């Protein structure tokens, strides 16, 4: 079957985006669902509640609330870096998804998508801790920072689409 050139290009680009999206989804699964080694035991994150094998951090804005509890500049940097990295976690996934479907277009929909994906990750981590003691922490801040990253991805998508995509 001979396809018009612009349709071939579109299919080629969609395939590349799907491959990138799939690869990044696998990377998220590896980052979020494999057991976390106890490399960071020397860093004490304030307000973690231990409930059996489960580790819960249920204080919203814990980095800001607990800033004065950091015992070193490195710990303060680490807490802040975790929030920044959480904002970046879903960014590529949601950004690429916007090029494949318009189902999640809109800032509210993107934010809700980020909340849903993030809550799914956090609950799965709890279940993994129950099953295999994966040394994960259920963090409220992860949920909203991931959702914020999804929201930012939508606005960057809109900018890129407006400036570069015809």
PyMOL commands that set and color helices and strands:
alter all, ss='L'
color gray80, all
select helices_A, chain A and resi 5-33+38-40+62-65+67-69+73-89+91-100+107-132+140-164
alter helices_A, ss='H'
color red, helices_A
select strands_A, chain A and resi 49-51+54-57+137-139
alter strands_A, ss='S'
color yellow, strands_A
deselect
rebuild
show_as cartoon
